[in-house]
Amino acid sequence: MEIITPKFKETIRKSNPDILRFDTLKTLQVNLGNICNQYCEHCHIAAGPAGSNVMNKDIIEKIILFLRSNKGLILDITGGCPELTPHFRYLIEETRSLVSRLIVRTNLTILTQKGMEWIPEWCRDHQVVIMASLPCFTESNVNRQRGNGVFQKSISALSRLNELGYGNSLELNLVYNPSVDFLPGPQEELEKDYRSQLFEHHHIRFNHLFTIVNAPIGRFKNYLETNRRAGEYLKLLADNFNPDTIANLMCRTLVNVDWQGILYNCDFNQALGLPMRNGTGEIIEIDHIGDAIEKGPEIVIGNHCYCCTAGAGSSCTGELIK
C-alpha cells in the first residue's frame, strides 16, 4: 500500500503563509567539508576518511571579510570533521574577535587522534563553544551507529575537556540523535538521563543536551530505503507536524556555507544540493551573501523539512519549543 504524505510547502502554508521567507541573519554556519575520521551510518553528508570536498583558503578569506563587515554574528563551524581541514585554525583565529559566539561541532574522537591532541587546549584558549556529538550514553548504541571503540574514545575526549574547564566555566554541549527511525523523547528528560548516567559511570560533566531529529536524507535515507521504512518514517514526521515550531525554524535566521562558498538555508539543504537563489534564479555564493540576507529570498523547502517541525521541533541547537 502506497503511503501518501502531504507536501511540506502545502502544510506550512496552511499554518503560516508568511513564514517562507528569510528573516534576519543571526548565525553563519560554515561547513568546511566532508572529510572525517569516522564513517557514521546516519551521516547526512556522507562524510568519511575518503572525503575530498574541502574548503580552500580563498573561500575562508571571503567568509572572514564578510564577518569583519558584519560583526556580532554567531559563527557555527561544522563538517565532516572540521578539525581535519587545513584552514580550521586560521578561520577561528581570524574571526574569534569578530563574532559574539563561536561554535565548533566535533565528533569527539578526533580529539584523541595522534597529532590532534592540541585541539582541546587550543579551543579553551580561543573560548570556543563545543558541540559534541554523542548519540547515546551507552557504549553498545554508540558503537553500533559510529563504529567499534568510538564510545570509549568519546569518553576520553570528554574527560580531557572537563579537565580544561569545559562543562563548567567553558560551554560544552552534547548532541543526541535517535539511532533508528523514531522521534527523540523530550529533550529535558533525556538531558537528565545523560547527566546522571555520564556522571555516575564516567564522571563526565556538560552544560546542555540538544536533541536532533534525523532527516530522511544521506546515509539515513539509504538505511530507511534498505529497510523499506522511508514512506513510514516520512509519514511519522508529517503526522507529528507542530505549527508552533515554525516561527523558530533555524532557516529563518541562519545561512549555511558549503566548501565551495555556495549558500543554503541549512546543512540539510546543502546535503541535498538545494542552494539559495536570487530573484533571477541564480545560485547565491558567499561573494553575494547580501542577496540572501537583505532581500529576504524565499526559503528553499522540501518534504525533508518535516524533521524540523515534528513534535517539539528540531534545529542545530535542539528543540524549538522550550
C-alpha positions as CSV (number, residue, x, y, z in Angstrom):
1,M,0.0,0.0,0.0
2,E,1.4,3.4,-1.0
3,I,1.9,5.8,1.9
4,I,0.9,9.3,0.8
5,T,2.3,12.3,2.7
6,P,1.1,15.9,2.1
7,K,3.7,18.3,0.6
8,F,5.5,20.2,3.3
9,K,5.0,23.5,1.4
10,E,1.3,23.0,1.4
11,T,1.3,22.1,5.1
12,I,3.3,25.1,6.2
13,R,1.3,27.5,4.1
14,K,-1.9,26.4,5.8
15,S,-0.3,27.2,9.1
16,N,1.5,30.4,8.3
17,P,1.9,31.5,4.6
18,D,4.3,34.4,5.5
19,I,6.9,32.2,7.2
20,L,8.5,31.0,4.0
21,R,10.9,33.9,3.7
22,F,14.3,34.5,5.3
23,D,14.1,36.9,8.2
24,T,17.3,38.2,9.9
25,L,20.7,36.7,9.8
26,K,21.9,35.7,13.3
27,T,24.1,32.6,12.5
28,L,26.6,32.0,9.8
29,Q,27.1,28.2,9.6
30,V,30.2,27.1,7.8
31,N,30.6,23.5,6.6
32,L,34.3,23.1,5.9
33,G,33.8,19.8,4.0
34,N,33.1,16.1,4.1
35,I,36.5,14.7,5.3
36,C,36.1,12.9,8.6
37,N,38.0,10.3,10.7
38,Q,34.7,8.4,11.2
39,Y,32.2,6.7,8.9
40,C,28.8,7.0,10.6
41,E,25.9,5.1,9.2
42,H,23.5,8.1,9.6
43,C,25.7,10.9,8.3
44,H,23.6,13.2,6.2
45,I,26.5,14.5,4.1
46,A,28.1,11.0,3.7
47,A,31.4,12.2,5.3
48,G,34.3,9.8,5.9
49,P,38.1,9.3,5.6
50,A,37.7,9.4,1.8
51,G,36.0,12.8,1.8
52,S,37.6,15.1,-0.7
53,N,35.4,18.2,-0.6
54,V,37.4,20.6,1.5
55,M,37.1,24.4,1.7
56,N,40.1,26.3,0.3
57,K,41.7,29.4,1.7
58,D,40.1,31.7,-0.9
59,I,36.6,30.9,0.4
60,I,37.8,31.2,4.0
61,E,39.1,34.7,3.2
62,K,35.7,35.7,1.8
63,I,34.0,34.4,5.0
64,I,36.4,36.4,7.1
65,L,35.8,39.5,5.0
66,F,32.0,39.2,5.5
67,L,32.3,38.7,9.2
68,R,34.6,41.7,9.5
69,S,31.9,43.8,7.9
70,N,29.1,42.2,10.0
71,K,30.4,41.9,13.5
72,G,28.5,40.2,16.3
73,L,27.0,37.2,14.5
74,I,27.2,33.6,15.7
75,L,29.7,31.5,13.8
76,D,28.9,27.8,13.7
77,I,31.6,25.6,12.2
78,T,30.8,22.1,11.1
79,G,31.7,19.3,8.7
80,G,32.5,16.3,8.3
81,C,35.2,16.7,10.9
82,P,36.1,20.4,10.7
83,E,39.3,20.0,12.7
84,L,40.8,17.9,9.9
85,T,40.5,20.7,7.3
86,P,43.7,22.6,6.6
87,H,42.4,26.1,7.4
88,F,40.4,25.3,10.6
89,R,42.7,27.1,12.9
90,Y,43.2,30.1,10.6
91,L,39.4,30.6,10.3
92,I,38.9,30.6,14.1
93,E,42.0,32.8,14.8
94,E,40.8,35.4,12.3
95,T,37.2,35.5,13.3
96,R,37.1,34.9,17.1
97,S,37.1,38.6,17.9
98,L,34.5,39.4,15.2
99,V,31.7,37.1,16.4
100,S,29.6,37.0,19.5
101,R,29.7,33.2,19.8
102,L,31.9,30.7,18.1
103,I,30.7,27.1,17.9
104,V,32.7,24.1,16.7
105,R,30.8,20.8,16.1
106,T,33.0,17.9,16.9
107,N,32.7,14.1,16.8
108,L,35.0,13.9,19.9
109,T,37.1,11.0,18.7
110,I,39.2,13.4,16.6
111,L,40.4,14.9,19.9
112,T,42.1,11.6,20.8
113,Q,43.7,11.0,17.4
114,K,47.5,11.1,17.3
115,G,48.7,14.6,16.2
116,M,45.4,16.2,17.2
117,E,45.9,16.4,20.9
118,W,46.4,20.2,20.8
119,I,42.8,20.8,19.9
120,P,41.1,20.9,23.4
121,E,43.6,23.3,24.9
122,W,43.6,25.5,21.8
123,C,39.8,25.6,21.9
124,R,39.9,26.6,25.5
125,D,42.4,29.4,24.7
126,H,40.1,30.7,22.0
127,Q,36.9,30.4,24.1
128,V,35.3,28.1,21.6
129,V,31.8,26.7,22.4
130,I,32.0,22.9,21.8
131,M,29.0,21.0,20.4
132,A,29.9,17.3,20.8
133,S,28.0,14.6,19.1
134,L,27.2,11.7,21.4
135,P,24.2,9.7,20.1
136,C,23.7,7.8,23.3
137,F,25.1,7.3,26.8
138,T,25.6,3.6,26.4
139,E,28.6,2.0,24.7
140,S,26.8,-0.5,22.6
141,N,24.4,2.0,21.0
142,V,27.2,4.5,20.2
143,N,29.5,1.9,18.7
144,R,26.6,0.4,16.6
145,Q,26.0,3.7,15.0
146,R,29.5,5.1,14.8
147,G,32.0,2.2,14.9
148,N,33.8,0.0,17.4
149,G,35.7,1.9,20.0
150,V,34.0,5.2,19.4
151,F,32.3,5.4,22.7
152,Q,35.5,4.9,24.8
153,K,37.4,7.5,22.7
154,S,34.5,9.9,23.1
155,I,34.5,9.5,26.9
156,S,38.3,10.0,26.9
157,A,37.8,13.2,24.9
158,L,35.1,14.4,27.2
159,S,37.2,13.8,30.3
160,R,40.0,15.9,28.8
161,L,37.6,18.7,28.0
162,N,36.3,18.6,31.6
163,E,39.9,18.8,32.9
164,L,40.2,22.1,31.0
165,G,37.1,23.6,32.4
166,Y,34.6,22.6,29.7
167,G,31.2,21.6,31.2
168,N,31.8,24.2,33.9
169,S,33.3,27.7,33.1
170,L,33.5,26.8,29.4
171,E,30.5,25.7,27.4
172,L,30.3,22.0,26.4
173,N,27.0,20.8,24.9
174,L,26.2,17.3,23.7
175,V,24.1,16.4,20.7
176,Y,21.7,13.4,20.5
177,N,20.0,11.9,17.5
178,P,18.0,8.6,17.5
179,S,19.8,5.5,16.4
180,V,16.8,4.4,14.2
181,D,13.6,5.8,12.7
182,F,11.8,7.3,15.7
183,L,11.4,10.7,17.2
184,P,13.6,11.7,20.2
185,G,12.0,11.8,23.6
186,P,11.6,15.1,25.5
187,Q,14.9,17.0,25.5
188,E,14.7,18.0,29.2
189,E,14.1,14.4,30.3
190,L,16.8,13.0,28.1
191,E,19.3,15.6,29.3
192,K,18.6,14.4,32.9
193,D,19.3,10.8,31.9
194,Y,22.5,11.7,30.1
195,R,23.7,13.8,33.0
196,S,23.1,11.1,35.6
197,Q,24.4,8.3,33.5
198,L,27.6,10.0,32.3
199,F,28.5,11.4,35.7
200,E,27.7,8.2,37.6
201,H,29.7,5.9,35.3
202,H,32.3,8.2,33.8
203,H,32.3,11.4,35.9
204,I,31.5,13.5,32.8
205,R,30.0,17.0,33.1
206,F,28.4,19.0,30.4
207,N,26.2,22.1,30.1
208,H,23.3,21.2,27.8
209,L,22.0,18.3,25.7
210,F,20.4,19.1,22.4
211,T,18.1,16.6,20.6
212,I,18.0,16.5,16.8
213,V,15.5,14.6,14.6
214,N,17.1,12.5,11.9
215,A,16.4,14.0,8.4
216,P,15.5,11.4,5.8
217,I,18.5,12.2,3.6
218,G,22.0,10.9,3.1
219,R,23.0,7.6,4.7
220,F,20.0,7.6,6.9
221,K,17.8,7.7,3.8
222,N,19.7,4.7,2.5
223,Y,19.0,2.9,5.7
224,L,15.3,3.7,5.5
225,E,15.1,2.6,1.9
226,T,17.0,-0.6,2.6
227,N,14.6,-1.5,5.4
228,R,11.5,-0.3,3.4
229,R,10.8,2.3,6.0
230,A,11.2,5.6,4.0
231,G,7.5,6.1,3.5
232,E,6.5,5.2,7.0
233,Y,9.2,7.5,8.5
234,L,8.2,10.5,6.5
235,K,4.6,9.9,7.5
236,L,5.7,9.7,11.1
237,L,7.3,13.2,10.7
238,A,4.3,14.6,8.9
239,D,1.8,13.2,11.4
240,N,3.7,14.9,14.2
241,F,3.9,18.3,12.4
242,N,3.6,21.0,15.1
243,P,2.7,24.5,13.8
244,D,4.1,26.0,17.0
245,T,7.6,25.2,15.8
246,I,7.7,27.2,12.5
247,A,8.3,30.7,13.9
248,N,11.6,29.4,15.4
249,L,12.9,27.4,12.4
250,M,16.6,27.9,12.1
251,C,16.4,28.5,8.3
252,R,14.8,31.9,9.0
253,T,17.9,33.2,10.8
254,L,20.8,31.0,9.6
255,V,22.7,30.9,6.4
256,N,24.9,27.8,5.6
257,V,28.0,28.0,3.5
258,D,29.4,24.9,1.8
259,W,33.0,24.1,0.9
260,Q,32.7,25.9,-2.4
261,G,31.2,29.0,-0.9
262,I,27.6,28.3,-2.1
263,L,24.9,29.4,0.3
264,Y,22.0,27.3,1.7
265,N,19.1,27.7,4.1
266,C,20.5,24.8,6.2
267,D,23.0,22.0,6.3
268,F,20.3,19.5,5.2
269,N,19.6,21.5,2.0
270,Q,23.3,21.6,1.4
271,A,23.4,17.8,1.5
272,L,20.6,17.7,-1.0
273,G,22.1,20.2,-3.3
274,L,19.3,22.8,-2.8
275,P,21.1,26.2,-2.7
276,M,19.7,29.6,-2.1
277,R,18.8,31.6,-5.3
278,N,18.3,35.2,-6.1
279,G,15.3,36.8,-7.8
280,T,16.5,35.7,-11.2
281,G,17.1,32.1,-10.1
282,E,20.9,32.3,-9.9
283,I,22.7,30.4,-7.1
284,I,23.9,32.7,-4.4
285,E,27.5,32.4,-3.3
286,I,29.4,34.0,-0.3
287,D,30.5,36.9,-2.5
288,H,26.8,38.0,-2.9
289,I,25.5,37.0,0.6
290,G,23.8,40.4,0.7
291,D,21.2,38.9,-1.7
292,A,20.4,36.3,0.9
293,I,20.2,38.5,3.9
294,E,18.9,41.8,2.7
295,K,16.2,40.9,0.2
296,G,14.5,38.1,2.1
297,P,14.5,35.4,-0.5
298,E,12.0,32.6,-0.2
299,I,13.3,29.7,1.8
300,V,14.0,26.5,-0.1
301,I,12.0,23.7,1.4
302,G,11.0,20.1,0.7
303,N,9.4,17.2,2.5
304,H,12.7,16.5,4.4
305,C,11.8,19.8,6.3
306,Y,9.2,17.8,8.3
307,C,12.0,16.7,10.5
308,C,12.4,20.2,11.9
309,T,8.7,20.7,12.7
310,A,7.9,17.3,14.2
311,G,7.0,17.1,17.9
312,A,8.9,19.8,19.8
313,G,10.8,20.7,16.6
314,S,14.5,20.3,15.8
315,S,17.4,22.5,15.0
316,C,21.2,22.6,15.3
317,T,20.5,23.8,18.9
318,G,17.9,21.2,19.8
319,E,14.2,21.6,20.4
320,L,12.3,24.6,19.0
321,I,9.7,24.7,21.7
322,K,11.1,25.2,25.1
